[in-house]
Amino acid sequence: MITAENKEIKPIVIYIGPIGHSGSTVLANLLGQLPRSISVGELNRIPDWRKYNLVCTCTKPYRQCPIWTKVEYFVGPRMNDLPDIILPYRVILSSSSILRKRFSKELNAILSLYQGITITTGNSIIIESSKDPRRLRLLLALQDIEVHVVHLVRNPFSVAYSYRRTHKKPAYKGNQLTEVESVWKNTLRWIFVNLVFLLLVIHQPSSYTLVRYEDLVENTEDTIRKILDSCGIEIRYIPCDLSLENSHDISGGRWRFRSDPHLDVSLKPIALETRWRRVVWMIGAPIVILFGYFLSNYMRKKIKLGNNIIMLLKLLRSLSSTSKGK
């Protein structure tokens, strides 16, 4: 049974996904600057941050961070029940009622964590960039939070190129490096998680917004406003510059530790060798085109890809509602 510490508190969560190296930390940082909002990063990695006392974006170890120490005190022992980052993909196929029974302890811990963040920071809108569609499925099973899904897509050439490079993990002690992922494996994962993220709309999040990273960089204000309109949030001022002031993200892009963070508009398609670009294209051409890549601006507007995807999702949602009604 899912319980709440305070049923009057219903956290609003804007969940960004579904794959890394796509600008999710950038988008979360921008949204986190809005009034009543806070960006918390990848909450699915909190067990690691607690276990190894890793560095928060504020540059202090987790157990010395002024925000997370308060959250820890509020949530108490339930912090130990937070789900591990690795969940089976079969949870995506499970019904909400089954998930609430099977993961009741973990869902209670997640709910307490959101309420703890809301109460200790005074912010009612939580920006989470965990990305993983399996975690999103768990959140959609919770009845005491409002989940808004932001589907952030980036050019697969850029994502594959980024995953082929290795660098130090700034939040870890020593010289730990990120893992390198092959182009073909990354492309298959890019296709899979993006399709799964699309299909999760049948579980009826409070809202769904499809955003391309390239559009975010080129037209930041309009893209942020598009997300806020979808979430039903009315705010006049739209932040267009990154800021690390009062930032306490768990994990995320390594630019969090720069002294001069900035939006990176470079897509680096040329840096990815021609043979690997062919691999990306051969494996994922239909899905890549679905999200409007490698099409002229005229064609993208003509066939209205974004609108078509939204119409498809509305159809899936209506079919899901009909089946539940029966």
Summary of the structure (lengths in Angstrom):
residues: 326
radius of gyration: 19.3
end to end distance: 24.8
largest distance: 56.9
contacts: 970
relative contact order: 0.18
helix: 53%
strand: 10%
